[in-house]
Amino acid sequence: MNETTTPPDVLVFGGLADHWKGVIKESQAGLRVISCHNRRDDLGNLEAVRCLVGWQFPDALFRRLPKLEWIQCLSVGVDKLVRHPDIPSSVRITNTGGLYGDAISEYVLWAILTLSRRFHTVVQNQVKRRWEQVGGSILKGSTVGIIGIGDVGKQVAQLSKAMQMQTVGFVRDEKAGMAYANVDHVASIDCLGEHIGEIDALVLCLPLTSTSVGLINRDIIRKMRNSAVLVNIARAELIDEDALVEALSDGQLGGAALDVFDREPIRKWSRLWKTRNLLVTPHTSALTSDYRTRVSNLIRRNVVRFAEERPLLNEIDRSRGY
């Protein structure tokens, strides 16, 4: 809501807006900050806003911010902002990358372990009060493929090696051949189809770009082992959802875990809820008890840097999209 007659310097939009507003005001007392919880709030005059904080912004909002200089996105994925027609190329965009690698890698290991050992079936049987011994495959000696060896991918590799798994890292062409800690073999993403049949668990940790949309297509899924599992903590558009659902339903794929979706929340009648051997989690892989503390620390540091006209942390290279 409009909290002052003086045009604000900073607009905080979306969930926990009041909390982030408090963090910003504590960091830089001279800034005028207003918070907005949803698009129905009356924001008043926004012509002086130089900084926008939040995520899932309505498209019309950007047309009301002629002096916008910086967007602090409170998520890692910024592909929609990078290509948004109403955000000038001069606007700097920062994300929260690097804050959740440990939390997300633990989620990935949970998903692989749950699907491989069929622990999800055990839980379902408990709800039904059904006594049924269910077996599965151990992780030791299996191979995990990690697409994207950034902060999250590196920590997935570290935990995988702790479980005595073999690790294959898929990276962009220009990086192929580089050595990464805890990665046994490095290959180009362009060669994914050649190696996919050797993978027991495939983890998507890469950003969404024009070249990665639909990366996990019907052909790739068809080449995967029937026992293989797929985990996506990156962006929903990386996967051909129809092909994935068909493969899971037909038993042509061992299982999958999705933490990101085209539409969030997914609708109650979505087929994903009932798809065989599919773990559906509501974008929670990064949510831990210290989530607010981690994000608050980043906001504080970047607000001070912005006020002092210093380089911002986690700034996106808009030409690359990440």
N, C-alpha and C positions, 0 to 999 in steps of 0.2 A: 504494500500500500504506500501512497505518497506520504512520507513522514516529515517533509520539510518544504518550505516555500522556496528555498534556495536550491537551484539545480544541483544534483549530486555529481561527485567525481567518479563514484564507483556504484555499480548496480550488481547486486547478488541475486541470482535467480535460481529457483527450484528448491529441492529438498534440503532441509537443514539450513535454509537461507539465513535465519536469524543467528544461528550459531556461527556461520562463516562471517557474517557481518561483525559480530563481536570480536572475532579474531583479527579482522582487518583494522577495526578501530583501535584495538590495543596495540597493533603493530605500528600504526601511523596515525597519530591522534588528529592531525590536521585535515585528513581526508573526510569529505562528506559522503556518507554511505547510506544507501537504502536497500531494503531487502524485499523480494517479491517471491511468493510461494507458487504462483501459477499465473497463467496468461489472463485470467479474469480480473486480476488486481488492477486498480487504477494507479498508474505509475506517474502521471503528471508529465512535467517537462523533463525530457532526458537529453536535451541537446548538449549539455556540458559533460556527459558521461565519457570518461576516457578509458575506464577499465570495466570489463564484464567478467563476473565470476559465476561458475555453475556448470550445468550441462543440460542437454535436451532443450535447447532454446527454441522458441517459436520463430519461424522464418520472418514474420513481420517485424520482430523486435529490432533486427539489424538496420532496417530502414529508418528507425527512429534515433539512431546513434551516429550522427554525422562526424563527431570528434573522437570516435573510438580508436584507441591506439593498441590495446592489449586485451586478449581474452585468456583468462586462466580457466581452462576446462578441467573439471573435476572428474575426469575419466582419462583412460589411456588413448582410446580410439578417437581420433579427430578428423577422420576422412571427410565427413560431411561438412565440417567447418572449412577445411582446406579448399574444397571445391565449391563453396557456397558463393553464388553470384553477387550477393549483397555485402560481402565482406571484402573490402579493398585489400590488395596485395601488401599494402604498407602495414596492415594490422598484424602485430605479433601474436602468435598462438603458443601457449604452453600447456602441457598436460601433466598427469600425475605418474608418468612412467618412472620405474625404478623404486617405487614405494612398496610394491606388493609381491616382489619376486618370491620371497620365502613363503608367504601365505598361499599364493597361487600354485607354486610348485608342490606344496603339501596337498592341495586339492587334486592336482593331477595324479599324484601318487595314490591318493585315496580312490580316485576313479578307476585307475588301472587295476589296483588291487581288488577293489569291489567287483569289477566285471570279470577279471580273470579267475577269482576264487568263487564267483557267483554268490557273493555275500548279499547282494540285493534280493536274490531269490530266498535266502534264509530269512531276511527281514519280512518279506512278503508272506512267507509261511508262518512266521510268528503272529502276524496280524490275523491270519486265518486259523490260528491254533492248530497248525498242521505239523506233525512230527515227520520230517523227511530229511535224511542225510544227503547233503548236496556236496559234490566234489568239484574241483576246478584245477587250474594250472598254476604252478608256482612261478614267481617272477625271475628267480635265479636262472641265469643262462639264456633268458629270452632277450629279444632285441627291441629297443624302443627307438623310433624315428622322431626326431624333434625338428619341426620346420620353423626356422627362425631362432638364431642363437643370440638373442638379446639378453636382458636382465632375467626375464622369466625362463627362457630356454636354457640358460647356463645353470640356473638353480634346479631345473628339472633334470638336467644331466647329472648334476651332483648327487641328487637323491637317488636317481636311477642306478648310479654306480655303487651307492651304498647298499642297494638291494642286489648287487652283483649282476646287473643287466648289462648287455652290450648296448652302446649308444651310437647312433648315426645322426649327424647334424646336417640338415639341408639348408643351404644358404644361397644368397644371390650369386649369380655367375662370377662377378668380379672378386668375390671373396672365396670362391672354391679353392681348396688346397691349403687354406690357413689352418693353423693348429688352435684348438680350443681345449681348455681344461675339461677333463671328464668326458670328452667326446672321442670315441675310438676311431671314427671314420667321418670325413667331411665330404659332402657331395653337393653339386649344384641342384637347386630346385628344379631346373629344367630336366634333370635326370631322375626325377621322382618315380616316373613310370617304370624305369629300369630296375629300381631297388625295392619298390613297394611290396613285392612278393616275399621279401626277406624279413619284413617288419611284423612284429607281434603287437606292438602298441604304437599308434601314430598320434602325435601331439601337435596341435596347431598353436604356434606362439608368434605368428608374424602379423604385421600391420596389413590393413586392407588398402590396396592400391589398384590401379587399372589393370595391372598384370597379375594380381593375385585373386581377383574375383572369380569364383567358380573353380578354384584350383583343384579342389577335391570333387571331381566330376564323376560321371557314371563309369567312364573307362578306368579311372584310378580305383574306384571302389570295387569294380569287377575284378581287378588284378590283385586285390588284397586277399590275404588268407581268410578262410572261413572262420577261423578262430580269433582273428585280429580284432583289436578294439581301437576306437577312435575317440580322442578327447579334444574338444574345441573350447578354449578360453579366450580366443582372439576376437573374431568377428563372424557373424552368422553367414554373411555373403560369401565366405570362403568355400562353403559346401553347397553342393546340389542337394537340397533337402529331400526332394522327391526320390532321387536315387538312393539316398541314405535310408529313408524309411522303407523303401522296397527291399533293400538288401537285408535290413534287420528283420523285417516281417517274413522274408523267405528263408531266413537262417543262413544267408550267404555272408554274414558278418557276425563276429562274436558278440559285439556290443558297442555302445557309444555313450559318451557323456557330453551333454551340451550345457554350457553356462551362458551362452549368448544367443539371441534370437532376432529375427527381422523385426518383429513387433513385440515389445515388452510392456506389460505382461502378456504372455501368450493367452489366447482365448480359452475359455473353459471347454469348448467343444473341439479344440485342436486335436488332431490325430496323434500329436507327439505325446500326449499324456498316456496313451494306451499302446504305444509302439513297443514291441517286444525288445527286451534287453537294452532299453534306452533310459539313461539317468537324466532327468530334467531338473536342473537347479536354477533358481531365479536370480542369476547374475550375482552370485554370492561368493565366488572363489576368492575375492580379495577382502571380504568383510570379516574382520577379526575384532576383538575387544578393544584394540588400540587404533582402529581405523581413523577415528576423528583426530587423534593425536598426530598420526603420521601426516595426514593431509593438512592439518592446521600448521604444522611446522614448515611445510613447503610454502603455504600461502604467506605466512609471516615473512619468510626470507625473500620471496619474490615481490611482495608489496614494498618492502624496504628498498630492494634493488630498483624497482620501478620508480619510486620517489626520488632516488639518487641517480637515476638515469644510467644505471649499470646494466650489464648483460643479464638476462633473465635465465633462471634455471629451467631445464627441460623445454627449451624453445624448439619448436618444430621447423624443419627445413621445408618450407611450403612447396619448393620445386620437386622434392622427393615424396612428400606426403606423410612423412614420419620424422 
